[in-house]
């Protein structure tokens, strides 16, 4: 019945240490789907129908237990290590076994016996111990029986499903809560202490039954899978009403993952990526039958073994991973970004005896980086114990995505000096010279200097006595001046608190205009003292931080204002408009210091910002973005007041590949950085290195729709303590949620559920402490997320229209939201 020895499976060109067949058992298996069981030290499975085999993983010894008269259909180990308990269920009885006692009985020469806790319940598809091992949930037919683990007492009957119950799990953080899934395609939440139904979902799938269930304690989420390879994740947070967080199509994710790994292997060179999945032909041969991916098992995955001590990943510290067991292989899903991390196909390993599995079980914890997998054959009476090397599996397929300390990886922080042919260096050299005549519509003129100075010239002081004290302070300040000086210094030195609650308390609401006018963009100044707003009525408004006063109003655009951006020194404001013009404003003056007319651009200027510590201006126009060098001069000539003295000239244009229009652009201005991020209408994101003057990376299909906004960490107190946080950025698209990306690996690290519909894009913002994310929505709410959770933390109301923009103050914990009807709302902690 049992094969001797273990066989390592290399699968041809595959890594030889990925999977190893430890044992192969020949045994007659029951017809229905069998629930297998794996614990840290044991594997449990039926043999010869009604006999239970307990295989010790440490000693490789088998313990056979008899007590059932009919075929065993469900098995489960206890939640605690001591004493080791296992529950077996068949058509006629449910038995709880104490493995220590059974082993001792066998050693003494006696026949071991278990405790029969119930008889004649019917076909049992699933059993599960409670967290304290005092109760057992038995899924028999359409009912769930809560049984005592010590005697034949029925504690509760949970009746409500319309088809056989396929799985049930206990919710550990909620007392007496049990969740079940059924072939009726619904899940139900029970209070098993009273037998009451707490919640009943609608029908989740169209035609396929739900087969498996997992409760993620860390994120308080429910994961369930069906017979057609579909996963659904629901939130179990108390005030979230069991809403669906996301839906995952395993077939599409598997195809996308294989394409990604194949492309990465092609880029790093042939022979370096020897993963079998990279070489698998994903095209289905003509006339072949596409196999389904029934989700037989969902289990926690100990993914920490895949990271060495020197490999630090900012967003992976609190990320959950889980195994998906299907009939064709094993998959690892990242619960942060809902993407596939690794894929093991049984048929790719020629030495494995089973190619298609009927049932599956896995151990939660790894031992020496390895996981035990127990599978039964779909067509033969065989059971195999597999040993999967988790770290090797992930690295052979995912090595280009994991952080590996590559010095050539991209970084927002500049790590080298400017190159001799760098566009940035050319722009700096031009800035040192006199303004050239090759400017955007501005002629350079040499001003006539008077031969005779009629103004008084201050004496050089040669005839005066030398000063004995250098730089003596002015001590004649009155009390008002001293208090004013202290207040100004205090404002300039304010830092955002790293700890504290998010700003969720409604403080006030104001209307920016007399009639409803959409607010297309908002941005705080670097010190958090002023808030700039770009409106659809062609004006730019500046408010103080607490929204009590309008600091300035700028008018002059002939179209809606698309973007506003502050300079690093907070003296200038740049705005771009639908009228195909760009304007730079002095905060203290209502007239623009610089105007670039529509003759300079053939398409609308979608976005503009200062760059490289106010040395350049970046703007996107059509399918390219421009790097501009500028010089601002607000002085006026009495004879030629209509002539502007400010000049601006083009340094270089950077086209984005294969796109019609750039939809978003982002770059850091608070320190020297060479990286510029762009997103296009082709749904791709492209990374440019302006030091090299070229595109360095492209991420295709960032979202299902065009990216609406790119948000970067641009100089917060949080980032100064953790420099790697600068390499994180976020993207959002209408109807496709929010994604967190790592520039070093060019991969999505976390995905946050979205609440805006597919028809209107809404803005996002990250608090300076790096802990919270704010998102607008067209359901008249703003949502606050915690960085390490994919579901929202708070829901902010009192809005009268769609929330299209949000922004955090860089100096104090406050959030400002902007709506489609021209209202600003302020929220405090």
FENGI-V677673 format. One record per residue. N is the residue number from 1. PHI is phi in whole degrees, 0 to 359 (* if undefined). Layout:
n: [N N]
phi: [PHI PHI]
This chain:
n: [1 2 3 4 5 6 7 8 9 10 11 12 13 14 15 16 17 18 19 20 21 22 23 24 25 26 27 28 29 30 31 32 33 34 35 36 37 38 39 40 41 42 43 44 45 46 47 48 49 50 51 52 53 54 55 56 57 58 59 60 61 62 63 64 65 66 67 68 69 70 71 72 73 74 75 76 77 78 79 80 81 82 83 84 85 86 87 88 89 90 91 92 93 94 95 96 97 98 99 100 101 102 103 104 105 106 107 108 109 110 111 112 113 114 115 116 117 118 119 120 121 122 123 124 125 126 127 128 129 130 131 132 133 134 135 136 137 138 139 140 141 142 143 144 145 146 147 148 149 150 151 152 153 154 155 156 157 158 159 160 161 162 163 164 165 166 167 168 169 170 171 172 173 174 175 176 177 178 179 180 181 182 183 184 185 186 187 188 189 190 191 192 193 194 195 196 197 198 199 200 201 202 203 204 205 206 207 208 209 210 211 212 213 214 215 216 217 218 219 220 221 222 223 224 225 226 227 228 229 230 231 232 233 234 235 236 237 238 239 240 241 242 243 244 245 246 247 248 249 250 251 252 253 254 255 256 257 258 259 260 261 262 263 264 265 266 267 268 269 270 271 272 273 274 275 276 277 278 279 280 281 282 283 284 285 286 287 288 289 290 291 292 293 294 295 296 297 298 299 300 301 302 303 304 305 306 307 308 309 310 311 312 313 314 315 316 317 318 319 320 321 322 323 324 325 326 327 328 329 330 331 332 333 334 335 336 337 338 339 340 341 342 343 344 345 346 347 348 349 350 351 352 353 354 355 356 357 358 359 360 361 362 363 364 365 366 367 368 369 370 371 372 373 374 375 376 377 378 379 380 381 382 383 384 385 386 387 388 389 390 391 392 393 394 395 396 397 398 399 400 401 402 403 404 405 406 407 408 409 410 411 412 413 414 415 416 417 418 419 420 421 422 423 424 425 426 427 428 429 430 431 432 433 434 435 436 437 438 439 440 441 442 443 444 445 446 447 448 449 450 451 452 453 454 455 456 457 458 459 460 461 462 463 464 465 466 467 468 469 470 471 472 473 474 475 476 477 478 479 480 481 482 483 484 485 486 487 488 489 490 491 492 493 494 495 496 497 498 499 500 501 502 503 504 505 506 507 508 509 510 511 512 513 514 515 516 517 518 519 520 521 522 523 524 525 526 527 528 529 530 531 532 533 534 535 536 537 538 539 540 541 542 543 544 545 546 547 548 549 550 551 552 553 554 555 556 557 558 559 560 561 562 563 564 565 566 567 568 569 570 571 572 573 574 575 576 577 578 579 580 581 582 583 584 585 586 587 588 589 590 591 592 593 594 595 596 597 598 599 600 601 602 603 604 605 606 607 608 609 610 611 612 613 614 615 616 617 618 619 620 621 622 623 624 625 626 627 628 629 630 631 632 633 634 635 636 637 638 639 640 641 642 643 644 645 646 647 648 649 650 651 652 653 654 655 656 657 658 659 660 661 662 663 664 665 666 667 668 669 670 671 672 673 674 675 676 677 678 679 680 681 682 683 684 685 686 687 688 689 690 691 692 693 694 695 696 697 698 699 700 701 702 703 704 705 706 707 708 709 710 711 712 713 714 715 716 717 718 719 720 721 722 723 724 725 726 727 728 729 730 731 732 733 734 735 736 737 738 739 740 741 742 743 744 745 746 747 748 749 750 751 752 753 754 755 756 757 758 759 760 761 762 763 764 765 766 767 768 769 770 771 772 773 774 775 776 777 778 779 780 781 782 783 784 785 786 787 788 789 790 791 792 793 794 795 796 797 798 799 800 801 802 803 804 805 806 807 808 809 810 811 812 813 814 815 816 817 818 819 820 821 822 823 824 825 826 827 828 829]
phi: [* 246 279 266 82 247 238 279 251 257 60 76 271 288 297 293 261 289 221 223 275 284 212 231 249 260 202 282 255 292 293 290 299 260 273 275 216 226 235 296 238 221 237 236 202 277 229 56 85 254 254 257 247 249 259 280 288 276 263 60 257 252 242 255 238 243 179 262 258 242 298 284 243 209 221 202 274 289 283 256 284 231 282 288 247 220 247 238 225 225 297 252 200 239 235 251 246 263 293 297 293 294 296 294 297 295 296 275 90 257 273 287 227 255 263 281 260 190 230 55 268 98 292 258 258 201 227 206 284 286 303 263 63 269 225 229 267 244 266 236 65 273 245 237 256 265 248 285 278 244 209 268 277 266 277 197 241 254 243 177 288 260 211 306 278 261 199 209 221 272 265 289 272 245 293 62 252 229 239 228 235 214 290 280 71 230 238 229 247 239 258 286 287 250 80 271 273 273 210 229 281 282 289 273 256 284 217 253 288 279 248 221 205 216 249 269 291 295 262 53 226 249 242 224 229 244 282 248 76 245 241 233 240 241 275 253 294 305 262 265 57 56 286 282 278 198 232 240 264 295 296 292 295 293 295 296 295 297 295 294 293 295 294 294 295 291 287 277 111 292 100 276 254 258 287 296 294 291 260 287 280 277 282 273 299 295 90 278 258 283 281 277 237 296 277 281 207 231 220 296 238 275 279 296 291 276 242 277 297 281 259 249 239 300 267 270 295 239 259 261 233 214 277 239 262 241 288 254 170 242 232 243 251 273 283 278 249 59 242 281 258 200 214 239 258 298 288 282 244 294 274 282 281 250 257 230 260 269 213 207 212 222 276 287 261 269 239 57 78 239 238 269 234 246 229 246 283 280 244 234 270 228 230 239 255 254 245 253 276 296 297 293 300 291 288 291 254 235 294 279 262 281 294 228 68 289 291 272 292 290 211 292 284 296 247 211 282 293 286 294 257 289 301 292 292 298 295 293 294 295 291 281 277 292 305 279 283 274 243 280 71 234 275 271 240 269 285 289 267 293 282 242 273 266 276 286 252 294 295 287 87 293 274 274 291 293 282 272 246 265 54 288 287 277 258 261 284 280 296 296 293 296 296 295 295 296 295 295 294 295 294 289 261 293 236 289 293 285 248 134 275 287 284 236 270 294 250 197 219 227 259 282 223 290 239 303 221 300 259 277 203 219 202 281 289 299 268 74 274 228 233 260 230 255 249 286 272 79 248 238 247 237 249 284 296 266 61 262 208 268 284 199 230 248 230 156 292 255 209 301 275 276 207 227 212 274 281 295 274 65 261 231 223 253 225 236 223 293 280 62 230 234 227 245 246 275 300 265 224 275 266 291 278 211 231 250 285 291 292 272 228 268 223 297 276 279 207 211 204 282 212 61 54 65 277 231 237 254 213 249 218 68 263 220 240 250 256 247 258 218 220 257 216 264 290 240 265 301 275 229 291 283 275 272 271 290 233 212 223 282 268 193 256 237 281 268 289 53 218 272 208 280 264 201 216 208 204 273 243 279 204 287 217 263 270 233 256 228 232 238 291 276 71 260 240 239 253 248 253 283 289 278 74 206 281 246 200 227 250 282 49 296 226 285 229 299 292 273 210 249 238 247 282 242 111 262 296 296 290 292 278 232 300 295 293 297 277 264 215 237 229 216 219 300 76 232 73 235 234 257 242 247 295 291 251 56 228 284 262 203 236 250 297 257 234 278 285 281 257 219 279 231 279 226 204 242 295 301 283 79 263 236 236 246 220 277 199 274 266 70 232 250 243 249 250 265 304 259 223 276 255 287 263 221 234 259 254 71 271 260 209 301 273 259 212 221 204 265 287 284 243 213 285 219 237 242 243 234 245 289 261 82 240 251 238 248 237 238 298]
